[in-house]
Amino acid sequence: MNALQLTPLQRMQRRTYEILDGAVADSKSKACEIFIAVLVVANVLAIILESVHELHEAYADYFHYFDLVSVIVFSVEFVLRVWSCGLKYDPAPGSAWRGRREYVFSPFGLVDFFSTVPFYLQLIFPGADLRVLRMFRLLRIFKLSRYNSAMDDMFEAVRSEKDSFSSAFFLLFISCLLFSSLIYIIEGHDQPDVFPSIPAAMHWFMLTIISGWGNVDPVSIFGVVLVVVTQILAIALAAILTGVVATAYTAQVQRREALYEMEVREVLADGVVTEEERLKLKSLQLRYGITDEQVEAIAAQVQVENKAH
């Protein structure tokens, strides 16, 4: 629907969505992004400093009031996002709830909700011990992921290489069974308190794989050899998984650049760049995390190719 066909309230709703979601790359959207990002970082620092007993005792009131202001801001942001997502799609029967449902049940919507819930639970249950729930405030750090594609790229990379990860974890499972059984057989008689059973040996194996040392020194020569082999296996598995993730992450970044290049080619096909197209490209650039230098290189390459044709 054309913006001129929207009612004044709908235009305000659409503008709110554009500012909060970064759908339009302008100064107001950028200022909102910077404000929320700074507030999130300040909240995480406050949570960390508040855990220091001396600082908590000396500045408890300041921490409380800062958290109160932050919760008010994040709550207003959450309500505005839910409201404005009603115009994420052109007005049509059911489109308002479609946009709102997509946001509320999205990872970002859940983070926005659960990062403020502990404060309200404290108001409802003032005498309850909610220290564990208060740590949900650390979820606010994930709000920064909305303004950076790095975490999305990482998750997409892991998802695209799920078969490789499945193979690596299957190898880890087989190794765990084999090496745990062997260490139980070899060291179980000499150290019955340490290796009383295969499950206890599996605990040792996982510690060795994760940290490089299972907090146990073998007493037999075969046990020493097995520990060395287990540590080498841990290094090999870490190298394999790191290589898989690095390759998949690089491929995901290149895929985003290719998608952006396709958009640039489409925009420059007629030789005219409208204001709407410019804002769309700017929004995609921010979403994909592409630098200005990369944009200039892509545009120059497309222009040279268009002139050659």
C-alpha positions as CSV (number, residue, x, y, z in Angstrom):
1,M,0.0,0.0,0.0
2,N,1.2,3.5,-0.9
3,A,2.2,5.7,2.1
4,L,-0.3,8.3,0.9
5,Q,-3.1,5.8,1.4
6,L,-2.2,5.2,5.0
7,T,-4.0,7.0,7.8
8,P,-2.0,9.3,10.0
9,L,-1.9,6.7,12.8
10,Q,-0.7,4.0,10.3
11,R,2.0,6.3,8.9
12,M,3.2,6.8,12.5
13,Q,3.1,3.1,13.0
14,R,5.1,2.5,9.8
15,R,7.6,5.1,10.7
16,T,8.1,3.6,14.1
17,Y,8.7,0.2,12.5
18,E,11.3,1.7,10.1
19,I,13.2,3.4,12.9
20,L,13.2,0.5,15.3
21,D,13.9,-2.2,12.7
22,G,16.4,-0.2,10.6
23,A,14.2,-0.8,7.6
24,V,15.2,2.7,6.4
25,A,18.8,3.8,6.8
26,D,18.4,7.4,8.0
27,S,19.7,9.5,10.9
28,K,16.8,8.7,13.3
29,S,17.1,4.9,12.8
30,K,20.9,5.2,13.3
31,A,20.5,7.3,16.5
32,C,18.0,4.8,17.9
33,E,20.3,1.9,17.1
34,I,23.3,3.7,18.8
35,F,21.2,4.6,21.9
36,I,19.9,1.0,22.4
37,A,23.3,-0.5,21.8
38,V,25.0,1.9,24.3
39,L,22.2,1.2,26.9
40,V,22.7,-2.6,26.4
41,V,26.4,-2.4,26.9
42,A,26.0,-0.2,30.0
43,N,23.5,-2.7,31.4
44,V,25.9,-5.6,31.0
45,L,28.7,-3.6,32.7
46,A,26.3,-2.7,35.5
47,I,25.4,-6.3,36.0
48,I,29.0,-7.3,36.2
49,L,30.0,-4.5,38.6
50,E,26.9,-5.2,40.7
51,S,28.2,-8.7,41.4
52,V,31.2,-7.2,43.3
53,H,30.0,-7.2,46.9
54,E,31.7,-3.9,47.8
55,L,30.3,-2.0,44.8
56,H,26.9,-3.5,45.4
57,E,26.9,-2.4,49.0
58,A,28.1,1.1,48.2
59,Y,26.0,1.9,45.1
60,A,23.0,-0.4,45.5
61,D,20.5,2.5,45.0
62,Y,22.3,3.7,41.8
63,F,22.2,0.2,40.4
64,H,18.5,-0.2,41.2
65,Y,17.6,3.2,39.6
66,F,19.6,2.5,36.5
67,D,18.0,-0.9,36.2
68,L,14.6,0.7,36.7
69,V,15.2,3.3,33.9
70,S,16.6,0.6,31.6
71,V,13.6,-1.7,32.1
72,I,11.3,1.2,31.3
73,V,13.2,1.9,28.1
74,F,13.3,-1.7,27.1
75,S,9.7,-2.2,27.9
76,V,8.6,0.8,25.9
77,E,10.8,-0.5,23.0
78,F,9.2,-4.0,23.3
79,V,5.7,-2.5,23.2
80,L,6.5,-0.2,20.3
81,R,8.0,-3.1,18.3
82,V,4.9,-5.3,18.9
83,W,2.7,-2.4,17.9
84,S,4.7,-1.2,14.9
85,C,5.2,-4.8,13.5
86,G,1.4,-4.7,12.7
87,L,2.5,-2.7,9.6
88,K,5.5,-4.8,8.7
89,Y,3.4,-6.1,5.8
90,D,0.9,-4.1,3.7
91,P,-2.5,-3.8,5.5
92,A,-4.6,-6.8,4.8
93,P,-6.8,-9.1,6.9
94,G,-4.6,-10.9,9.4
95,S,-1.4,-9.2,8.3
96,A,-1.1,-7.2,11.5
97,W,-1.1,-10.3,13.8
98,R,1.2,-12.0,11.3
99,G,3.9,-9.3,11.7
100,R,3.4,-9.2,15.5
101,R,3.5,-13.0,15.9
102,E,6.7,-13.2,13.8
103,Y,8.4,-10.7,16.1
104,V,7.1,-11.9,19.5
105,F,8.1,-15.6,18.8
106,S,11.4,-14.7,17.0
107,P,14.7,-15.0,18.9
108,F,15.0,-11.2,19.1
109,G,11.4,-11.0,20.5
110,L,12.0,-13.7,23.1
111,V,15.3,-12.0,24.2
112,D,13.5,-8.6,24.5
113,F,10.7,-10.2,26.6
114,F,12.8,-12.4,28.9
115,S,15.5,-9.8,29.6
116,T,12.9,-7.6,31.3
117,V,10.7,-10.2,33.0
118,P,12.9,-10.7,36.1
119,F,12.3,-7.0,37.1
120,Y,8.5,-7.4,37.0
121,L,8.7,-10.8,38.8
122,Q,10.5,-9.0,41.6
123,L,7.6,-6.5,41.9
124,I,5.0,-9.3,41.9
125,F,7.0,-11.6,44.3
126,P,9.0,-9.1,46.5
127,G,10.0,-11.7,49.1
128,A,11.1,-14.5,46.6
129,D,14.7,-15.4,45.9
130,L,15.0,-14.6,42.2
131,R,18.8,-14.4,41.9
132,V,18.9,-17.0,39.2
133,L,16.1,-15.2,37.2
134,R,17.9,-11.9,37.6
135,M,20.8,-13.3,35.6
136,F,18.3,-13.3,32.7
137,R,19.2,-9.6,32.5
138,L,22.5,-10.8,30.8
139,L,20.3,-11.8,27.8
140,R,20.2,-8.1,27.0
141,I,23.6,-8.5,25.4
142,F,22.0,-10.5,22.7
143,K,20.0,-7.4,21.7
144,L,23.1,-6.2,20.0
145,S,22.8,-9.1,17.6
146,R,20.0,-7.2,16.0
147,Y,22.5,-4.6,14.7
148,N,25.2,-7.0,13.6
149,S,25.0,-10.1,11.3
150,A,28.0,-11.9,12.9
151,M,25.9,-14.2,15.1
152,D,23.4,-14.9,12.3
153,D,26.3,-15.8,10.1
154,M,27.7,-18.1,12.7
155,F,24.4,-19.9,13.3
156,E,23.8,-20.2,9.5
157,A,27.3,-21.5,9.1
158,V,26.8,-24.2,11.7
159,R,23.4,-25.0,10.2
160,S,24.8,-25.4,6.7
161,E,27.5,-27.8,8.0
162,K,25.3,-29.8,10.2
163,D,26.4,-33.1,8.4
164,S,30.0,-32.4,9.2
165,F,29.2,-31.6,12.8
166,S,27.1,-34.8,13.1
167,S,30.1,-36.8,11.8
168,A,32.5,-35.1,14.2
169,F,30.2,-35.7,17.2
170,F,29.6,-39.3,16.1
171,L,33.4,-39.8,16.1
172,L,33.5,-38.2,19.5
173,F,30.9,-40.6,20.8
174,I,32.7,-43.6,19.5
175,S,36.0,-42.4,20.9
176,C,34.4,-41.7,24.3
177,L,33.1,-45.3,24.5
178,L,36.4,-46.8,23.4
179,F,38.8,-44.8,25.4
180,S,36.6,-44.8,28.5
181,S,36.4,-48.6,28.4
182,L,40.2,-48.9,27.9
183,I,41.1,-46.5,30.7
184,Y,38.7,-48.4,33.0
185,I,40.3,-51.7,32.1
186,I,43.9,-50.4,32.4
187,E,43.7,-48.1,35.4
188,G,40.6,-49.4,37.2
189,H,42.5,-51.9,39.3
190,D,45.2,-49.5,40.3
191,Q,42.9,-46.5,40.9
192,P,39.5,-48.0,41.9
193,D,38.4,-44.7,43.5
194,V,39.1,-42.7,40.3
195,F,37.8,-45.2,37.8
196,P,35.2,-47.3,39.6
197,S,33.1,-47.7,36.5
198,I,32.9,-46.9,32.8
199,P,30.6,-43.9,33.3
200,A,33.2,-42.5,35.7
201,A,35.8,-43.1,33.0
202,M,33.6,-41.3,30.5
203,H,33.6,-38.3,32.8
204,W,37.4,-38.3,32.8
205,F,37.4,-38.6,29.0
206,M,35.1,-35.6,28.5
207,L,37.2,-33.5,30.9
208,T,40.3,-34.5,29.0
209,I,38.8,-33.6,25.6
210,I,37.5,-30.2,26.9
211,S,40.3,-29.0,29.1
212,G,43.3,-31.2,28.0
213,W,43.6,-32.8,31.4
214,G,41.2,-35.0,33.2
215,N,42.5,-34.2,36.7
216,V,43.9,-37.7,37.0
217,D,47.5,-38.9,36.6
218,P,47.8,-42.4,35.2
219,V,50.0,-44.8,37.2
220,S,50.7,-47.4,34.4
221,I,52.7,-47.0,31.2
222,F,49.6,-48.0,29.2
223,G,47.6,-45.4,31.0
224,V,50.1,-42.7,30.1
225,V,50.0,-43.7,26.5
226,L,46.2,-43.7,26.5
227,V,46.1,-40.2,28.1
228,V,48.5,-38.9,25.5
229,V,46.5,-40.4,22.6
230,T,43.3,-38.9,24.2
231,Q,44.9,-35.4,24.3
232,I,46.0,-35.7,20.7
233,L,42.5,-36.7,19.7
234,A,41.1,-33.6,21.6
235,I,43.5,-31.4,19.6
236,A,42.5,-33.1,16.3
237,L,38.7,-32.8,17.0
238,A,39.1,-29.1,17.9
239,A,41.1,-28.5,14.7
240,I,38.4,-30.3,12.6
241,L,35.5,-28.4,14.2
242,T,37.4,-25.1,13.9
243,G,38.2,-25.7,10.3
244,V,34.6,-26.6,9.5
245,V,33.2,-23.5,11.2
246,A,35.8,-21.2,9.7
247,T,35.1,-22.5,6.2
248,A,31.3,-22.4,6.6
249,Y,31.5,-18.9,8.1
250,T,33.6,-17.6,5.2
251,A,31.2,-19.1,2.7
252,Q,28.3,-17.5,4.5
253,V,29.9,-14.1,4.3
254,Q,30.7,-14.5,0.6
255,R,27.1,-15.6,0.1
256,R,25.8,-12.3,1.7
257,E,28.2,-10.3,-0.5
258,A,26.9,-12.2,-3.6
259,L,23.3,-11.4,-2.6
260,Y,24.2,-7.7,-2.1
261,E,26.0,-7.7,-5.5
262,M,22.8,-9.1,-7.2
263,E,20.8,-6.2,-5.7
264,V,23.4,-3.7,-6.9
265,R,23.2,-5.2,-10.4
266,E,19.5,-5.0,-10.4
267,V,19.5,-1.4,-9.2
268,L,22.2,-0.3,-11.8
269,A,20.6,-2.2,-14.7
270,D,18.7,0.9,-15.9
271,G,21.5,3.3,-15.1
272,V,19.3,5.3,-12.6
273,V,19.4,5.0,-8.8
274,T,16.2,6.3,-7.2
275,E,16.1,7.5,-3.6
276,E,14.1,4.4,-2.6
277,E,16.7,2.1,-4.2
278,R,19.5,3.9,-2.5
279,L,17.9,3.5,0.9
280,K,17.2,-0.2,0.2
281,L,20.8,-0.8,-0.7
282,K,21.9,1.1,2.4
283,S,19.6,-1.0,4.6
284,L,20.9,-4.2,3.0
285,Q,24.5,-3.0,3.6
286,L,23.9,-2.5,7.3
287,R,22.0,-5.9,7.6
288,Y,24.8,-7.8,5.8
289,G,27.6,-6.0,7.6
290,I,29.2,-4.9,4.3
291,T,31.8,-2.1,4.5
292,D,31.7,1.1,2.4
293,E,34.9,0.0,0.7
294,Q,33.3,-3.3,-0.3
295,V,30.2,-1.5,-1.6
296,E,32.4,0.9,-3.7
297,A,34.3,-2.1,-5.1
298,I,31.1,-4.0,-6.0
299,A,29.5,-0.9,-7.6
300,A,32.6,-0.1,-9.6
301,Q,32.9,-3.7,-10.9
302,V,29.2,-3.7,-11.9
303,Q,29.5,-0.3,-13.6
304,V,32.6,-1.5,-15.6
305,E,30.7,-4.7,-16.6
306,N,27.7,-2.6,-17.7
307,K,29.8,-0.3,-19.9
308,A,31.6,-3.3,-21.4
309,H,28.2,-4.6,-22.6
